[in-house]
Amino acid sequence: MPDTHSPQLEPWQWADSHWQKLVHQVRAGRSYRPKAWKDGARCAVALSFDSDHETNELRDGGKSIGRMAWGPSGNRVGIPRIRKLLDRHGVKATFYVPAVTAMLYPEEQRALVAEGHEIGIHGWIHELNSVLPREAERDLMHRSADTLEKITGKRCVGMRTPSWDFSPNTLALEKELGLMYDSSLMADEDCYELLMHGEETGVIELPVEWVRDDAVYFSMHRFSSLRPYTPPTDVLEIFRRELDAAYEDGGIFQLTMHPHIIGYRSRIWIVDELIRHAKSKGQGKGGVWFATHAEVAAYARANAA
């Protein structure tokens, strides 16, 4: 009789206890959805930017000078345009920053914090955290948090894993770090509490989605089959429909972007149009509330219905 707990078996041969254990490592708990957002707003708008810069090439041991030259465009072109746009609209956003990026561009992070934006943890070198041994993942998470705090003067309260995935240890390590929230998973469209082996953790998930990520539509790699491209007008339409639906639903419009992707002349206007469209619904009671991811997670937890 086969050992039905053996991971070498095909999934349909697993014992129920085996697949149940896998599913319940990290699971969505109670929903944290307020009846209304701050000041009576109907919808929370949470814009985020993953400042990967050179780490996109470095994380896989890459040595391409061309690919590493693409990264600094996020610092030299993308971030200045994004800062200027957000300042013009009076909107605060969240920037998830690998520690290596922060060390390469410390003044970039300090300027963002000085302008009221949030900095969140995004790994050490944009590593694939989901396959790391526990001690390696723990060391990188702690070093990343310490590095960002040393550079910005503020301790991060949230994290977006660089792989948009968890290892079996990630949630426990986030809890150990004392993080208030995570923004890496996709079990819902509203904030929810993360459960670990069925137990409450107190860590709030502010969910992401590939549909609401600029890289899905624009990223390419010259020497691989990764060459998707969607016209900017179509991307705006997708994001705008997501925003309109979130507004009608009374939920969150969360968006993930990358300075080295969205920051080009032919694309940055997408962010401008989205902000204008959101503002056309009004701000405050019955309208939208622009907030950082930390502000959204904290408000959701404190005011869930």
ZAMARDREN-850568 format. One record per residue (C-alpha): residue number from 1; residue in three letters; x, y, z. Coordinates in nm, 3 decimals, decimal comma, always signed. Each point is the difference from the previous one (the first is absolute). Layout:
! ZAMARDREN-850568
{rec NUM; ALA; {X; Y; Z}}
...
***
This chain:
! ZAMARDREN-850568
{rec 1; MET; {+0,000; +0,000; +0,000}}
{rec 2; PRO; {+0,154; +0,338; -0,097}}
{rec 3; ASP; {+0,098; +0,256; +0,261}}
{rec 4; THR; {-0,274; +0,258; -0,065}}
{rec 5; HIS; {+0,196; +0,268; +0,187}}
{rec 6; SER; {+0,298; -0,020; -0,236}}
{rec 7; PRO; {+0,055; +0,319; -0,204}}
{rec 8; GLN; {+0,146; -0,220; -0,277}}
{rec 9; LEU; {-0,348; -0,124; -0,081}}
{rec 10; GLU; {-0,222; +0,169; -0,254}}
{rec 11; PRO; {-0,240; +0,253; +0,158}}
{rec 12; TRP; {-0,302; -0,223; -0,055}}
{rec 13; GLN; {+0,172; -0,268; +0,207}}
{rec 14; TRP; {+0,056; +0,224; +0,303}}
{rec 15; ALA; {-0,172; -0,071; +0,326}}
{rec 16; ASP; {-0,259; +0,264; +0,090}}
{rec 17; SER; {+0,214; +0,106; +0,295}}
{rec 18; HIS; {+0,290; +0,082; -0,235}}
{rec 19; TRP; {-0,179; +0,240; -0,234}}
{rec 20; GLN; {-0,191; +0,151; +0,291}}
{rec 21; LYS; {+0,331; +0,078; +0,172}}
{rec 22; LEU; {+0,126; +0,173; -0,315}}
{rec 23; VAL; {-0,316; +0,208; -0,041}}
{rec 24; HIS; {-0,011; +0,110; +0,363}}
{rec 25; GLN; {+0,362; +0,121; +0,024}}
{rec 26; VAL; {-0,126; +0,351; -0,085}}
{rec 27; ARG; {-0,367; +0,068; -0,053}}
{rec 28; ALA; {-0,236; +0,294; -0,017}}
{rec 29; GLY; {-0,175; +0,075; +0,326}}
{rec 30; ARG; {-0,262; +0,259; +0,086}}
{rec 31; SER; {-0,064; +0,281; -0,243}}
{rec 32; TYR; {+0,093; +0,351; +0,109}}
{rec 33; ARG; {-0,242; +0,213; -0,196}}
{rec 34; PRO; {-0,129; +0,319; +0,159}}
{rec 35; LYS; {-0,350; +0,130; -0,066}}
{rec 36; ALA; {+0,164; +0,317; -0,126}}
{rec 37; TRP; {+0,355; +0,124; -0,039}}
{rec 38; LYS; {+0,160; +0,298; +0,168}}
{rec 39; ASP; {-0,220; +0,312; +0,006}}
{rec 40; GLY; {-0,286; -0,203; -0,145}}
{rec 41; ALA; {+0,176; -0,079; -0,328}}
{rec 42; ARG; {-0,155; -0,277; -0,207}}
{rec 43; CYS; {+0,327; -0,138; -0,141}}
{rec 44; ALA; {+0,363; -0,015; +0,113}}
{rec 45; VAL; {+0,259; +0,062; -0,273}}
{rec 46; ALA; {+0,340; -0,152; +0,082}}
{rec 47; LEU; {+0,272; +0,061; -0,259}}
{rec 48; SER; {+0,330; -0,186; +0,030}}
{rec 49; PHE; {+0,331; -0,011; -0,184}}
{rec 50; ASP; {+0,256; -0,281; +0,023}}
{rec 51; SER; {+0,339; +0,172; -0,032}}
{rec 52; ASP; {+0,191; -0,304; -0,126}}
{rec 53; HIS; {+0,258; +0,191; -0,208}}
{rec 54; GLU; {+0,314; -0,213; -0,056}}
{rec 55; THR; {-0,121; -0,288; +0,217}}
{rec 56; ASN; {-0,209; -0,137; -0,288}}
{rec 57; GLU; {+0,327; -0,112; -0,159}}
{rec 58; LEU; {+0,205; -0,062; +0,314}}
{rec 59; ARG; {-0,248; -0,234; +0,173}}
{rec 60; ASP; {+0,065; -0,286; -0,243}}
{rec 61; GLY; {+0,374; +0,051; -0,004}}
{rec 62; GLY; {-0,026; +0,195; -0,324}}
{rec 63; LYS; {+0,296; +0,203; -0,123}}
{rec 64; SER; {-0,154; +0,173; -0,302}}
{rec 65; ILE; {+0,117; +0,360; -0,004}}
{rec 66; GLY; {-0,287; +0,081; -0,232}}
{rec 67; ARG; {-0,261; -0,142; +0,237}}
{rec 68; MET; {+0,163; +0,174; +0,296}}
{rec 69; ALA; {-0,005; +0,327; -0,196}}
{rec 70; TRP; {-0,375; -0,043; -0,043}}
{rec 71; GLY; {-0,038; -0,006; +0,378}}
{rec 72; PRO; {+0,141; +0,347; +0,071}}
{rec 73; SER; {-0,264; +0,148; -0,229}}
{rec 74; GLY; {-0,234; -0,061; +0,292}}
{rec 75; ASN; {+0,213; +0,232; +0,212}}
{rec 76; ARG; {+0,099; +0,254; -0,266}}
{rec 77; VAL; {-0,327; +0,021; -0,193}}
{rec 78; GLY; {-0,284; -0,189; +0,168}}
{rec 79; ILE; {+0,021; +0,113; +0,362}}
{rec 80; PRO; {+0,042; +0,373; -0,080}}
{rec 81; ARG; {-0,305; -0,008; -0,230}}
{rec 82; ILE; {-0,203; -0,195; +0,253}}
{rec 83; ARG; {+0,095; +0,233; +0,285}}
{rec 84; LYS; {-0,090; +0,304; -0,207}}
{rec 85; LEU; {-0,334; -0,149; -0,103}}
{rec 86; LEU; {-0,097; -0,107; +0,352}}
{rec 87; ASP; {+0,102; +0,337; +0,139}}
{rec 88; ARG; {-0,211; +0,183; -0,258}}
{rec 89; HIS; {-0,304; -0,205; +0,100}}
{rec 90; GLY; {+0,074; +0,001; +0,373}}
{rec 91; VAL; {-0,008; -0,382; +0,009}}
{rec 92; LYS; {+0,212; -0,224; +0,225}}
{rec 93; ALA; {+0,112; -0,344; -0,116}}
{rec 94; THR; {+0,196; -0,302; +0,123}}
{rec 95; PHE; {+0,340; -0,094; -0,142}}
{rec 96; TYR; {+0,125; -0,356; +0,056}}
{rec 97; VAL; {+0,378; +0,008; -0,009}}
{rec 98; PRO; {+0,257; -0,284; -0,003}}
{rec 99; ALA; {+0,281; +0,077; +0,245}}
{rec 100; VAL; {+0,255; -0,004; -0,284}}
{rec 101; THR; {-0,200; +0,270; -0,180}}
{rec 102; ALA; {-0,010; +0,206; +0,318}}
{rec 103; MET; {+0,377; -0,027; +0,041}}
{rec 104; LEU; {+0,059; +0,099; -0,362}}
{rec 105; TYR; {-0,240; +0,295; +0,023}}
{rec 106; PRO; {-0,036; +0,107; +0,364}}
{rec 107; GLU; {-0,094; +0,358; -0,088}}
{rec 108; GLU; {-0,290; -0,126; -0,209}}
{rec 109; GLN; {-0,148; -0,174; +0,303}}
{rec 110; ARG; {+0,061; +0,293; +0,234}}
{rec 111; ALA; {-0,170; +0,238; -0,242}}
{rec 112; LEU; {-0,305; -0,225; -0,027}}
{rec 113; VAL; {-0,035; -0,025; +0,377}}
{rec 114; ALA; {+0,046; +0,376; +0,037}}
{rec 115; GLU; {-0,290; +0,049; -0,242}}
{rec 116; GLY; {-0,228; -0,220; +0,210}}
{rec 117; HIS; {+0,016; -0,321; -0,203}}
{rec 118; GLU; {+0,034; -0,343; +0,158}}
{rec 119; ILE; {+0,300; -0,230; -0,045}}
{rec 120; GLY; {-0,067; -0,373; +0,029}}
{rec 121; ILE; {+0,225; -0,307; +0,007}}
{rec 122; HIS; {+0,055; -0,173; -0,335}}
{rec 123; GLY; {+0,275; -0,249; +0,074}}
{rec 124; TRP; {+0,376; +0,039; -0,001}}
{rec 125; ILE; {+0,089; -0,035; -0,370}}
{rec 126; HIS; {-0,348; -0,088; -0,130}}
{rec 127; GLU; {+0,080; -0,363; +0,078}}
{rec 128; LEU; {-0,244; -0,286; -0,053}}
{rec 129; ASN; {-0,085; -0,019; +0,368}}
{rec 130; SER; {-0,250; -0,284; -0,043}}
{rec 131; VAL; {+0,276; -0,258; -0,057}}
{rec 132; LEU; {+0,248; +0,116; +0,265}}
{rec 133; PRO; {+0,092; -0,203; +0,309}}
{rec 134; ARG; {-0,150; +0,149; +0,315}}
{rec 135; GLU; {+0,319; +0,146; +0,142}}
{rec 136; ALA; {+0,099; +0,161; -0,331}}
{rec 137; GLU; {-0,345; +0,155; -0,041}}
{rec 138; ARG; {+0,000; +0,116; +0,362}}
{rec 139; ASP; {+0,344; +0,160; -0,033}}
{rec 140; LEU; {-0,095; +0,185; -0,320}}
{rec 141; MET; {-0,331; +0,124; +0,139}}
{rec 142; HIS; {+0,158; +0,134; +0,317}}
{rec 143; ARG; {+0,292; +0,156; -0,185}}
{rec 144; SER; {-0,237; +0,160; -0,250}}
{rec 145; ALA; {-0,216; +0,150; +0,274}}
{rec 146; ASP; {+0,308; +0,130; +0,186}}
{rec 147; THR; {+0,156; +0,145; -0,316}}
{rec 148; LEU; {-0,316; +0,188; -0,101}}
{rec 149; GLU; {-0,038; +0,136; +0,353}}
{rec 150; LYS; {+0,363; +0,115; +0,009}}
{rec 151; ILE; {-0,033; +0,180; -0,333}}
{rec 152; THR; {-0,345; +0,156; +0,044}}
{rec 153; GLY; {-0,018; +0,041; +0,376}}
{rec 154; LYS; {-0,333; -0,185; +0,007}}
{rec 155; ARG; {-0,079; -0,360; +0,084}}
{rec 156; CYS; {-0,206; -0,172; -0,269}}
{rec 157; VAL; {-0,338; -0,137; +0,106}}
{rec 158; GLY; {-0,079; -0,190; -0,320}}
{rec 159; MET; {+0,156; -0,232; -0,253}}
{rec 160; ARG; {-0,052; -0,112; -0,357}}
{rec 161; THR; {+0,194; -0,319; -0,060}}
{rec 162; PRO; {+0,224; +0,025; -0,308}}
{rec 163; SER; {-0,146; -0,322; -0,140}}
{rec 164; TRP; {-0,366; +0,088; +0,075}}
{rec 165; ASP; {+0,005; -0,333; +0,178}}
{rec 166; PHE; {+0,065; -0,147; +0,345}}
{rec 167; SER; {+0,230; -0,275; +0,113}}
{rec 168; PRO; {-0,135; -0,218; +0,283}}
{rec 169; ASN; {+0,186; +0,239; +0,236}}
{rec 170; THR; {-0,081; +0,345; -0,141}}
{rec 171; LEU; {-0,308; +0,078; +0,207}}
{rec 172; ALA; {+0,163; -0,107; +0,326}}
{rec 173; LEU; {+0,299; +0,220; -0,084}}
{rec 174; GLU; {-0,224; +0,297; -0,081}}
{rec 175; LYS; {-0,166; -0,048; +0,337}}
{rec 176; GLU; {+0,343; -0,024; +0,166}}
{rec 177; LEU; {+0,094; +0,332; -0,162}}
{rec 178; GLY; {-0,315; +0,154; +0,147}}
{rec 179; LEU; {-0,138; +0,101; -0,339}}
{rec 180; MET; {-0,354; +0,135; -0,005}}
{rec 181; TYR; {-0,080; -0,109; -0,354}}
{rec 182; ASP; {+0,108; -0,187; -0,311}}
{rec 183; SER; {-0,081; +0,076; -0,365}}
{rec 184; SER; {+0,098; -0,309; -0,199}}
{rec 185; LEU; {-0,297; -0,238; -0,020}}
{rec 186; MET; {-0,326; -0,017; -0,192}}
{rec 187; ALA; {-0,273; -0,175; +0,200}}
{rec 188; ASP; {-0,239; +0,297; -0,006}}
{rec 189; GLU; {-0,048; +0,355; -0,124}}
{rec 190; ASP; {-0,050; +0,140; +0,351}}
{rec 191; CYS; {+0,241; -0,007; +0,292}}
{rec 192; TYR; {-0,006; -0,320; +0,202}}
{rec 193; GLU; {+0,187; -0,158; +0,289}}
{rec 194; LEU; {+0,259; -0,265; -0,076}}
{rec 195; LEU; {-0,042; -0,332; +0,178}}
{rec 196; MET; {+0,297; -0,227; +0,066}}
{rec 197; HIS; {-0,093; -0,367; +0,041}}
{rec 198; GLY; {-0,351; +0,117; +0,083}}
{rec 199; GLU; {+0,110; +0,244; +0,270}}
{rec 200; GLU; {-0,047; +0,378; -0,010}}
{rec 201; THR; {+0,322; +0,195; -0,048}}
{rec 202; GLY; {-0,113; +0,362; +0,018}}
{rec 203; VAL; {+0,181; +0,065; -0,332}}
{rec 204; ILE; {-0,228; +0,172; -0,251}}
{rec 205; GLU; {+0,019; -0,082; -0,370}}
{rec 206; LEU; {-0,056; +0,285; -0,245}}
{rec 207; PRO; {-0,035; -0,216; -0,310}}
{rec 208; VAL; {+0,167; +0,050; -0,335}}
{rec 209; GLU; {-0,107; -0,137; -0,339}}
{rec 210; TRP; {+0,183; -0,056; -0,328}}
{rec 211; VAL; {-0,285; +0,178; -0,179}}
{rec 212; ARG; {+0,095; +0,315; +0,194}}
{rec 213; ASP; {+0,374; -0,014; -0,077}}
{rec 214; ASP; {+0,168; +0,197; -0,280}}
{rec 215; ALA; {+0,276; -0,259; -0,051}}
{rec 216; VAL; {-0,249; -0,256; -0,131}}
{rec 217; TYR; {-0,084; +0,223; -0,294}}
{rec 218; PHE; {+0,332; +0,169; -0,078}}
{rec 219; SER; {+0,298; -0,212; +0,112}}
{rec 220; MET; {+0,226; -0,173; -0,245}}
{rec 221; HIS; {+0,331; -0,184; -0,007}}
{rec 222; ARG; {+0,194; +0,019; -0,324}}
{rec 223; PHE; {+0,153; -0,347; +0,032}}
{rec 224; SER; {-0,305; -0,191; +0,118}}
{rec 225; SER; {-0,357; -0,056; -0,106}}
{rec 226; LEU; {-0,120; +0,267; +0,243}}
{rec 227; ARG; {-0,121; +0,268; -0,241}}
{rec 228; PRO; {-0,353; +0,100; +0,098}}
{rec 229; TYR; {-0,121; +0,340; -0,107}}
{rec 230; THR; {-0,336; +0,165; +0,045}}
{rec 231; PRO; {-0,064; +0,352; -0,130}}
{rec 232; PRO; {-0,002; +0,258; +0,282}}
{rec 233; THR; {-0,356; +0,099; -0,088}}
{rec 234; ASP; {-0,114; -0,358; +0,060}}
{rec 235; VAL; {+0,188; -0,019; +0,330}}
{rec 236; LEU; {-0,167; +0,321; +0,114}}
{rec 237; GLU; {-0,339; -0,149; -0,089}}
{rec 238; ILE; {+0,070; -0,315; +0,205}}
{rec 239; PHE; {+0,119; +0,200; +0,302}}
{rec 240; ARG; {-0,290; +0,245; -0,031}}
{rec 241; ARG; {-0,255; -0,281; -0,006}}
{rec 242; GLU; {+0,161; -0,147; +0,312}}
{rec 243; LEU; {-0,021; +0,341; +0,168}}
{rec 244; ASP; {-0,364; +0,052; -0,100}}
{rec 245; ALA; {-0,096; -0,346; +0,125}}
{rec 246; ALA; {+0,183; +0,053; +0,329}}
{rec 247; TYR; {-0,185; +0,328; +0,043}}
{rec 248; GLU; {-0,340; -0,155; -0,072}}
{rec 249; ASP; {+0,084; -0,284; +0,239}}
{rec 250; GLY; {+0,119; +0,230; +0,276}}
{rec 251; GLY; {+0,337; -0,175; +0,013}}
{rec 252; ILE; {+0,367; +0,061; -0,075}}
{rec 253; PHE; {+0,164; +0,091; -0,328}}
{rec 254; GLN; {+0,356; -0,125; +0,045}}
{rec 255; LEU; {+0,250; +0,041; -0,283}}
{rec 256; THR; {+0,357; -0,127; -0,040}}
{rec 257; MET; {+0,240; +0,183; -0,232}}
{rec 258; HIS; {+0,374; +0,017; -0,061}}
{rec 259; PRO; {+0,195; +0,324; -0,054}}
{rec 260; HIS; {+0,208; -0,155; -0,280}}
{rec 261; ILE; {-0,318; -0,114; -0,179}}
{rec 262; ILE; {-0,273; +0,258; +0,058}}
{rec 263; GLY; {+0,238; +0,297; +0,006}}
{rec 264; TYR; {+0,043; +0,040; -0,376}}
{rec 265; ARG; {-0,148; +0,299; -0,184}}
{rec 266; SER; {-0,256; -0,215; -0,180}}
{rec 267; ARG; {-0,119; -0,168; +0,321}}
{rec 268; ILE; {+0,020; +0,239; +0,296}}
{rec 269; TRP; {-0,318; +0,170; -0,121}}
{rec 270; ILE; {-0,187; -0,319; +0,099}}
{rec 271; VAL; {+0,062; +0,083; +0,367}}
{rec 272; ASP; {-0,099; +0,361; -0,058}}
{rec 273; GLU; {-0,327; -0,101; -0,165}}
{rec 274; LEU; {-0,080; -0,252; +0,274}}
{rec 275; ILE; {+0,048; +0,258; +0,272}}
{rec 276; ARG; {-0,212; +0,252; -0,188}}
{rec 277; HIS; {-0,269; -0,261; -0,056}}
{rec 278; ALA; {-0,002; -0,094; +0,367}}
{rec 279; LYS; {-0,017; +0,365; +0,105}}
{rec 280; SER; {-0,298; +0,054; -0,231}}
{rec 281; LYS; {-0,198; -0,218; +0,241}}
{rec 282; GLY; {+0,076; +0,247; +0,278}}
{rec 283; GLN; {+0,214; -0,034; +0,310}}
{rec 284; GLY; {-0,124; -0,057; +0,351}}
{rec 285; LYS; {-0,362; -0,097; +0,062}}
{rec 286; GLY; {-0,136; -0,204; -0,288}}
{rec 287; GLY; {+0,322; +0,037; -0,200}}
{rec 288; VAL; {+0,348; -0,151; +0,015}}
{rec 289; TRP; {+0,275; +0,000; +0,258}}
{rec 290; PHE; {+0,359; -0,006; -0,128}}
{rec 291; ALA; {+0,221; -0,174; +0,255}}
{rec 292; THR; {+0,319; -0,196; +0,045}}
{rec 293; HIS; {-0,026; -0,375; +0,042}}
{rec 294; ALA; {+0,084; +0,035; +0,370}}
{rec 295; GLU; {-0,282; +0,251; +0,047}}
{rec 296; VAL; {-0,249; -0,225; -0,182}}
{rec 297; ALA; {+0,098; -0,309; +0,200}}
{rec 298; ALA; {-0,013; +0,185; +0,332}}
{rec 299; TYR; {-0,336; +0,159; -0,074}}
{rec 300; ALA; {-0,150; -0,329; -0,122}}
{rec 301; ARG; {+0,111; -0,182; +0,314}}
{rec 302; ALA; {-0,130; +0,271; +0,233}}
{rec 303; ASN; {-0,333; +0,053; -0,174}}
{rec 304; ALA; {-0,103; -0,335; -0,148}}
{rec 305; ALA; {-0,375; -0,056; +0,001}}
***
